[in-house]
Structures are given as structure tokens and as C-alpha cells.
């Protein structure tokens, strides 16, 4: 089942999500539906507040190589370096801009089995983790934009910065 995406401005996007206290069949169903929703909207990440659910769940899949991450109660426990790159968001369609993020992050979360996982991510995957965890904290990338990029200029910007 696909969920409708909550579009900015909407107060639900600015609220800190509450931790999941028990992983239930409903939790698993929400994760699976979030993944289906993310794929249907050509996204690489989706946090529960973006589908109107104020709980700490997120899904991320930047490519087949890294695979799918289903995050329950994720937190960044370490970050290193800085990197500036372009971001967009399913909840803020047509808005793009450069955002400074950590180049490397270590994230601790629970998986659908309730196992605690730690993963260290670099580059684009690290950016995706930070973006989705921001959503769970009620923070939006538009509040961190350094340089706005018009939708019609996005392809040219990406081509120009391909080697960055």
C-alpha cells in the first residue's frame, strides 16, 4: 500500500518523532509500505513523518549495492568531515539546494527483528542517513540550504559538479 506524501508546509514535518517502543506486525507493515511509497515516488529515503506518522521509522535505499536500510529509532553516534552537495525532498517537491553534511556518519538503529545495528556510511549514503534522521527530529533540509538551485538549473548544476 502506498501512502500519500505529506507536503511542506505542514506542522507534522516539524515535530520530533516519538521512539518506537515495540516492534509489531504493524511496524513491519509500515516499513514495507514506506518502501513501496518511496520507490513509487522515485526517492532514495523516506521518514515516517513524511507519511503522517509521528514515529521514528525511516527507509533508505540509495542503490542496489548498499541495499535497503530499515531504520527504527536511528541515531547518529559519530560523524566526521564535511561535504557540500545537492539535496531535494519528496515532501518539498521542486526545491533543491546545496547542504553541508558530515562526510561520514556512524548510525545506530534497530532492524525489524529488534537487533541493534551500527553502520558507518560515507558520501551519498551518509547524506541520506542524515537527511532522514533530520526528518525524525523535525528538521528540514530547506533550513540548511547554502545555495538554492532552481529546478530548471538542476541538471546543469549536477553536470558542472560531477567531479566534485
C-alpha positions in Angstrom: 0.0 0.0 0.0 1.3 3.4 -0.9 0.9 6.3 1.5 0.3 9.9 0.4 3.3 12.1 1.0 2.9 15.0 3.5 3.8 18.2 1.7 5.5 21.2 3.2 4.3 23.4 4.8 2.7 21.0 7.3 3.3 21.0 11.1 3.7 17.2 11.1 7.0 17.7 9.3 8.3 20.0 12.1 7.6 17.7 15.0 10.1 15.4 16.7 9.0 11.9 16.1 8.5 9.6 19.1 10.6 6.4 19.6 9.1 3.1 18.7 8.7 1.1 21.9 7.8 -2.2 20.5 8.3 -3.7 17.0 5.0 -5.2 15.9 3.5 -6.6 12.8 2.1 -3.1 12.2 5.6 -1.7 12.4 6.8 -4.1 9.8 3.8 -3.3 7.5 4.5 0.4 7.8 8.2 -0.1 6.9 7.2 -2.2 3.8 4.6 0.4 2.8 7.1 3.2 3.3 9.5 1.4 1.0 6.8 0.9 -1.7 5.9 4.6 -1.3 9.5 5.7 -1.6 10.0 3.7 -4.8 6.8 4.9 -6.3 7.9 8.5 -5.9 11.5 7.8 -7.2 13.0 8.6 -3.8 16.1 7.2 -2.0 14.8 7.8 1.5 11.5 8.3 3.4 10.9 9.0 7.1 7.6 8.2 8.9 6.7 11.9 9.4 6.6 12.3 5.6 3.6 9.9 5.6 1.9 11.5 8.5 3.2 9.1 11.2 5.0 10.6 14.2 7.2 7.7 14.9 11.0 7.1 14.5 11.0 4.9 11.3 12.8 5.5 8.1 13.8 3.6 5.0 16.8 4.3 2.7 18.0 2.7 -0.5 20.5 4.8 -2.5 21.4 1.9 -4.8 21.3 -1.9 -5.2 24.9 -2.3 -4.0 24.2 -0.8 -0.5 20.7 -2.3 -0.3 17.7 -1.3 1.8 18.1 0.1 5.3 15.0 -0.1 7.5 15.7 2.2 10.5 13.9 2.0 13.8 14.9 4.7 16.3 18.1 5.7 14.5 20.7 8.0 15.9 23.9 9.3 14.7 26.6 8.4 17.2 29.7 9.7 15.3 30.3 12.0 12.4 33.5 13.1 10.6 34.4 15.5 7.9 32.2 17.8 5.9 30.8 17.7 2.4 28.5 20.0 0.4 26.1 18.5 -2.1 22.7 19.0 -3.6 19.6 17.7 -1.9 15.9 17.6 -2.6 13.0 16.1 -0.7 9.8 14.2 -1.5 7.9 16.5 0.9 9.2 19.6 -0.7 8.8 19.0 -4.4 10.6 21.3 -6.8 13.0 22.6 -4.2 16.7 21.9 -4.4 19.8 23.3 -2.9 23.3 22.6 -1.6 23.6 21.5 2.1 26.6 20.9 4.2 26.6 17.5 5.9 29.1 15.2 7.6 31.1 13.2 5.0 31.0 10.1 7.2 28.5 9.0 9.9 28.1 6.1 12.2 24.4 5.3 12.8 22.9 3.1 15.5 19.4 1.7 14.9 17.2 -1.3 15.4 16.2 -3.5 12.5 12.8 -5.2 12.0 14.0 -8.2 14.1 14.8 -5.9 17.0 18.5 -6.3 16.6 20.7 -3.3 17.3 22.8 -2.4 14.3 25.7 0.0 13.8 26.6 1.1 10.3 29.3 3.5 9.1 28.3 5.3 5.9 30.2 7.6 3.6 29.3 10.1 0.9 25.8 9.9 -0.6 24.6 7.2 1.8 25.9 9.2 4.8 23.9 12.2 3.4 20.8 10.1 3.1 21.0 8.9 6.7 21.5 12.5 7.9 18.6 13.8 5.8 16.1 11.1 7.1 17.2 11.4 10.7 16.7 15.1 10.4 13.1 14.4 9.4 12.7 12.3 12.6 13.9 15.3 14.6 11.5 17.7 12.9 14.3 19.4 10.8 14.1 20.1 7.1 16.9 20.4 4.6 15.5 23.8 3.4 16.6 25.3 6.7 20.1 24.2 5.9 20.4 25.3 2.2 23.6 27.2 1.4 22.8 27.8 -2.3 19.3 27.3 -3.7 19.1 25.7 -7.2 16.2 26.2 -9.5 14.6 23.0 -10.8 15.4 24.1 -14.4 19.1 24.6 -13.4 19.5 21.3 -11.6 20.7 19.2 -14.5 23.3 21.8 -15.5 24.5 22.2 -11.9 24.9 18.4 -11.5 26.8 18.1 -14.8 29.0 21.0 -13.8 29.8 19.5 -10.4 30.1 15.8 -11.5 33.7 15.5 -10.4 33.3 17.3 -7.1 
